Amino acid sequence: MDLLVARGDLRRFRFDDAPVPEPGPGEARLRISSFALTANNITYAAFGDIMSYWSFFPAEPGWGRIPVWGFATVDASNIEASGVDGLVPGERVYGYFPMSSHLVVTPSRVSDTGFVDAAPHRAALPPVYNRYTRLRTDPALPDQAGDQTPEQTGDQEGYEALLRPLFTTSFLIDDWLDDNETFGATQVVITSASSKTALALAFLLEAFDRCRVVGLTAPGNLAFVEGVGYYDEVVAYGGIDALASDVPTVLVDMAGDGAVLSEVHGHFADHLLHSCRVGATHWEDLNLDGALPGPEPKLFFAPDHIVRRHADWGPGVLEQRAGDALGQFIASARDWLTITEAHGEDAVAAAYLDVLEGRARPDRGYVLSLDRTQ
Ligand SMILES: NC(=O)c1ccc[n+]([C@@H]2O[C@H](COP(=O)([O-])OP(=O)(O)OC[C@H]3O[C@@H](n4cnc5c(N)ncnc54)[C@H](OP(=O)(O)O)[C@@H]3O)[C@@H](O)[C@H]2O)c1
């Protein structure tokens, strides 16, 4: 079962109920038990062509399979037992999937900790997306055991599916800001402050006491963001005049909204020391007319920083540090984030439209499944 989205019109989608795929020689079939859906996945779709997100899980011409992060069980395996521990049916993994019930992968570099999908169409894509983690050996998943079912692991798996990929990005941004001495700024302004990625970054900046942290959000989300308590100050879009304009500031932009970008650049002008583009939650409002005052916005692409840190710190260190910090973030997020689970086509369709249209509540996180065996 696949959710297929029209690449030219994200509001048009359909389900394809194809037969369960059989793994060929060297392949394994994964049954996807749960995946998270947030604005991040909509951004994958909105930038599917220019940033190759449609290339991970190919579909028929004109249609795409949106990538999501989640958990799966090895359902059938045709890989020969490797020297370490071959992937056997029943084993559970975490990684990058389509919004589907199954995915056939070509496991290579199988080790105690995971494997890489060596399917030829994924070879040129950023390696971080091609790696699958075996749950039973991952130190960042202390509550997981490979032979436990989702019911046995409780809602921890939902929080992991939702927050792990987003938090990892925030961890990298925080680390990169620290590495650059926050570009000399004393304040970081984060747009789409109610998003989980923004909240994770605010949590880290506060935890490490790096600088003052200001959130910008929609008026309707203001009270929620203030209530979480991670930001020093929260301001609604259109109200940036409430902030002093002469404070050396870095912008971390999760919204990608032309009007919001103009507002922030226009307000801080030369006191804006760096402008960092991370996301596009406002995916239909990207238009930007004319040049911006202050520095030119620069894209932060997490996979590039991961490669850099793997080289600097050696294998596994980034994962260990980010995993430890994620545990603390999940413990805190339980105070403001509730998991909404939804199974089956109708529920997944409703959740998809909710997230696409920006109607999903910031204090809720969707964890979905198209697996009929559940
Ligand atoms: N570059 C990377 O590697 C990377 C990695 C992870 C995430 N990101 C980016 O970070 C951003 C946040 O992702 P997330 O998954 O954390 O988001 P999320 O938790 O689902 O964010 C929800 C919030 O986003 C805003 N929003 C969402 N859809 C909207 C719409 N259609 N119209 C207007 N506002 C909308 C609203 O916030 P406000 O009212 O506060 O604006 C909403 O409360 C995404 O754009 C994502 O691509 C980038």
The ligand as a Tripos MOL2 file, in Angstrom:
@<TRIPOS>MOLECULE
LIG
   48    52     1     0     0
SMALL
NO_CHARGES

@<TRIPOS>ATOM
      1 N1         17.3470   21.2760    6.3700 N.am      1 LIG1
      2 C1         17.1300   20.1920    7.0740 C.2       1 LIG1
      3 O1         17.9300   19.2680    7.0630 O.2       1 LIG1
      4 C2         15.8800   20.0910    7.9190 C.ar      1 LIG1
      5 C3         15.7050   19.0320    8.8220 C.ar      1 LIG1
      6 C4         14.5830   19.0160    9.6600 C.ar      1 LIG1
      7 C5         13.6160   20.0000    9.5230 C.ar      1 LIG1
      8 N2         13.8110   20.9840    8.6160 N.ar      1 LIG1
      9 C6         12.7700   22.0100    8.4050 C.3       1 LIG1
     10 O2         12.2440   22.5420    9.5850 O.3       1 LIG1
     11 C7         10.9150   22.9570    9.3390 C.3       1 LIG1
     12 C8         10.0460   22.5350   10.4990 C.3       1 LIG1
     13 O3          9.7360   21.1640   10.3770 O.3       1 LIG1
     14 P1          8.9570   20.3670   11.5380 P.3       1 LIG1
     15 O4          8.7400   19.0150   11.0020 O.co2     1 LIG1
     16 O5          9.6450   20.5930   12.8130 O.co2     1 LIG1
     17 O6          7.5610   21.1550   11.5220 O.3       1 LIG1
     18 P2          6.2310   20.9710   12.4130 P.3       1 LIG1
     19 O7          6.5650   20.6360   13.8100 O.co2     1 LIG1
     20 O8          5.2660   20.1150   11.6970 O.co2     1 LIG1
     21 O9          5.7850   22.4930   12.3270 O.3       1 LIG1
     22 C9          4.4810   22.9310   12.4610 C.3       1 LIG1
     23 C10         4.4940   24.4360   12.3700 C.3       1 LIG1
     24 O10         4.9490   24.8790   11.0910 O.3       1 LIG1
     25 C11         4.1510   25.9890   10.6410 C.3       1 LIG1
     26 N3          3.3880   25.4960    9.4910 N.ar      1 LIG1
     27 C12         3.3210   24.2270    9.0620 C.ar      1 LIG1
     28 N4          2.6030   24.1230    7.9360 N.ar      1 LIG1
     29 C13         2.1940   25.3650    7.6340 C.ar      1 LIG1
     30 C14         1.4240   25.9080    6.5800 C.ar      1 LIG1
     31 N5          0.9440   25.1380    5.5760 N.pl3     1 LIG1
     32 N6          1.1980   27.2250    6.5860 N.ar      1 LIG1
     33 C15         1.7020   28.0020    7.5760 C.ar      1 LIG1
     34 N7          2.4630   27.5320    8.6050 N.ar      1 LIG1
     35 C16         2.6980   26.2320    8.6160 C.ar      1 LIG1
     36 C17         3.3510   26.3970   11.8380 C.3       1 LIG1
     37 O11         4.2590   27.1560   12.6420 O.3       1 LIG1
     38 P3          4.3210   28.7580   12.8210 P.3       1 LIG1
     39 O12         2.9330   29.2230   13.0080 O.co2     1 LIG1
     40 O13         5.1480   28.8800   14.0820 O.co2     1 LIG1
     41 O14         4.9920   29.3040   11.5930 O.co2     1 LIG1
     42 C18         3.1260   25.0570   12.5040 C.3       1 LIG1
     43 O15         2.7640   25.1680   13.8710 O.3       1 LIG1
     44 C19        10.4790   22.3420    8.0100 C.3       1 LIG1
     45 O16        10.3620   23.2910    6.9690 O.3       1 LIG1
     46 C20        11.5880   21.3780    7.7110 C.3       1 LIG1
     47 O17        11.8280   21.2030    6.3600 O.3       1 LIG1
     48 C21        14.8910   21.0370    7.8140 C.ar      1 LIG1
@<TRIPOS>BOND
     1     1     2 1
     2     2     3 2
     3     2     4 1
     4     4     5 ar
     5     4    48 ar
     6     5     6 ar
     7     6     7 ar
     8     7     8 ar
     9     8     9 1
    10     8    48 ar
    11     9    10 1
    12     9    46 1
    13    10    11 1
    14    11    12 1
    15    11    44 1
    16    12    13 1
    17    13    14 1
    18    14    15 2
    19    14    16 1
    20    14    17 1
    21    17    18 1
    22    18    19 2
    23    18    20 1
    24    18    21 1
    25    21    22 1
    26    22    23 1
    27    23    24 1
    28    23    42 1
    29    24    25 1
    30    25    26 1
    31    25    36 1
    32    26    27 ar
    33    26    35 ar
    34    27    28 ar
    35    28    29 ar
    36    29    30 ar
    37    29    35 ar
    38    30    31 1
    39    30    32 ar
    40    32    33 ar
    41    33    34 ar
    42    34    35 ar
    43    36    37 1
    44    36    42 1
    45    37    38 1
    46    38    39 2
    47    38    40 1
    48    38    41 1
    49    42    43 1
    50    44    45 1
    51    44    46 1
    52    46    47 1
@<TRIPOS>SUBSTRUCTURE
     1 LIG1         1 GROUP 0 **** ****
